Amino acid sequence: MSDLFQIILYAGFSGITVFIGGLLGKGFSHHIKEPQVKEKITHTAIAFGGGIILSAVALVLIPKGLEELELLPLLLSFSAGAILFFLAESYLSKKGGKVAQLLAMLMDFIPESIALGALFANDRTTGTLLAIFIGLQNLPESFNSYRDLVRSGFTIRKTLWILFFLSFAGIAGALVGHFFMRDQPAITAHLMVFASGGILYLLFQDIAPASKMKKQNWAALGACLGFLVGMIGEKVM
């Protein structure tokens, strides 16, 4: 089996979970009717997704930047990501949009997919495990993204189509990494650090506050569980 075919296969697996998470979000919205149960599950899922996103920054994206970049380029890329997504989120907030989880998902999904393609030819084992890790990340993130998009005014049908097409972003990213980034570790590192700045801004501006429940504090354990998943993924890689 050629490297190219395997990259497409593994990136496709990691991406299809975007659409699966959307389908789970749709099923949850239609079949869970009890308001209190729905609220608890929703807030825990948001926290869980936030924990996984934070683990991606702390264990995958930033370490790559620290390994490849000098201090000043590292700071500039991180700051650029944070500022850009501050401006983008401010603009979307004025328009009434709620797409923070979707943006955060794409901000780690695409750079990690590029890294998958760049790594695969030289380290197939790590590439395979990274594909599994990305796929696991995408499930809770797209589950929450479905809710965000519907609340922003998108129809259920349009939301699922958006998530379906985004599920192929992993293949596109992996092919870019395979063909253009294999010998450009510094560019890949800049991309990851830039994404990290944007993710952390979105995490603390929108995602973490949305996970908090009144008179309940156990939902935050979902964030710890999400980070634990990231730790497991990083350890087995």
N, C-alpha and C positions, 0 to 999 in steps of 0.2 A: 504494500500500500504506500503510495507516494506521500511525501511530507505535505504537499499542497492539499491533497484530498483529506488527509487527517486533520490539517488545520481547519478546513471548511467544516468537517464533521464535528470537531470538538467546539469550535466557535458557534456552530449552529445549535449544539446542545446547550451551551451557556446562554444563548440568546433566546431560545424558545421558551425559557422559563419566564421571560417578560410577559409573553402572551398568556401563559398558564396562570401566572399571578393575577392578571387581569380577569381571567375567567373565574378564578377563586373569589376575587373581589365582587364580581357580579353575583355569583351564587350566594355569597355571604349577605349581600344587600337584600336579596329577594327572599331568602329562607330563614334568616334570623330576625324575628319580629319583636322579641322582648327588648324594650328600650335599654334597660339596665345592663342586660347581658351584651347587647350590641355595643354599648358604650365601653364596657370593660374590654371586650375583644378588640375594638377599634383602637383604643388608647394603648393597649399592650402591643398590638401589631405595629403601631407607629414607633413606639419605644424600641421594639425589637429591630425594626428596620434601621432606626437611628444608630443602634449599637453596632449593627453590621457595617453601616456606612463609616462610623468612626473607626472601626477595626481596619477597614480598607485604607483609610488615611494613615493610621498609626503604624500598621504592620506591612503595608504593601507600597503605597504611593510615596510617602515621605522617606522611608528608608532607601528607596531607589534614588531619590534626589540627593540625599546625604552621601550616598556612595559615589555619585558621578559628578556632582557640582561643587564649585567653590562657594564660599559663604555669600558673596554679593549677588551672583546670579541666582542662587537659591532664594534669597530674600526677595529679589525683584520678581521672580516668577510667582512665588507664593502671594506676594502683595498684589500683583496684577490680577490673579485669579479672584482674590477676595474683593478687590475694588470693582472689577467687572461685574461680578454677580451681585454686589451691593447695588450697582446702578440698574442691572436687569431686574432684580427683585423689586426695587423701588418703583420702576416703571410698571411692572405687572401688578403690583399692589394698587396703584392708582387706577388701573383698568379693572380691578376687582377679581383678578385671577388668583388661583390657589394651585400652583404647580411646583411648589418647592421640592416635594418628594421626587417628582419626575425629573426635575433638573439635577437633583443630587444623584439620582440613579444613573443618569447618563454621564455625569461628571466622573463617576468611578468605573462604569461599565465600558465606556469607549477607550479611555487610556489603558485599562487592564486588558482589553481585547487586543489593542495594539501591542502591548507587552507580550501577550500570548503568542501572537504571530512572530514577533521578533525573537522570542526565546525558543520557539518550538524546534527549529532546525538544529540548534546546538544542545538543547536540554529537553528531550521529549518527556521525561518523567515529570519535571517541574511544570512544563507546559500543560500536560494532562491534568495535573492536580489543580493548576490555576484555573483551567476551564471548569472543573467541578466547583471550585470555590466561587467563581463568578456566577455560575448557575444558581447556587444556593443563595447568594446575595440578592439576585434579581427577584426571587419569589416574593419575599415580604415587601420589597421596595415597590414592585409593580402592583402588588395587592393594595398598598396605600396610594399609589399613583392613580389607580382606577377611581378611588374615592375622591381624590383631589380634582381630577378632570371632570367628573360628573358634577361635583359641587361648583366648578367653575362655569358650568352651563353647557358642557358638551353632552350630546345624547349618548345613551349606552352603546348604540351601534357605532357611532363615530369614535368613542373612546376605545372600544375594542379594536377597531381598525387601526387607530394610532399605535396602540401597543403591539399589534400584529406586525406592522411595518417596522417599528423600532426593534423588534426581536431580531431583525436581520442586520442591525447596526454592528453586532458583534462580529459577523462574518466580514463585513466591510472593514472594520477596524483591524481585525486579524490579518487580512490580506495586505492592508497598508503597512502593518508592522513587518510582515514577512518579506515584502518586496522592497520597502524603502527604509526600514528602521533597523534591520539586522546589524548594520555596521555604523549606526548612529546612536549610541547609547546616551549621549548628552542631550540630544533632541527629545528622546523618549523620556528622559529624566525631567526635562523642563516641562513637558506636557503633564506628567504626573504631579509635579509640585504645583503647577498652575491650577490643576483640577483640585488639589488638596485645599488651596486657599478658598476656592469657590464653595467646596463642600462644607468646610467648617463654618463659613458664613451662613449658609443655608441651614445647617444643622442647628445652630444656636439662635438664629433669627426666627425660624419657622417650625422645624421638625420637633426639637426638644420641647418648646413651650406647648405644642399641640398634643404632646403625649401625657401631660399632667392632668390628673383627675382631682376634682374637689373631694376632700375628705377621704381620699384614698392615696396610699403611697406605695402599694405593692406593684403597681403597673410599671414602675421604674425598673423592677427586676427584669422586665423584658429587654431593656437596654443592656443590662449585664449579660443576659443570655445571648443576645445578638453579638456582643463583643466576644463572648466565649466561643461562639461558632467561628468567628474570625481567627481567634487564637488557635483553635484546632486546625483550621485550614492552613494557617501559616506553619504550624509545627510539623504537619505531615508533609509539607512541601520541602 
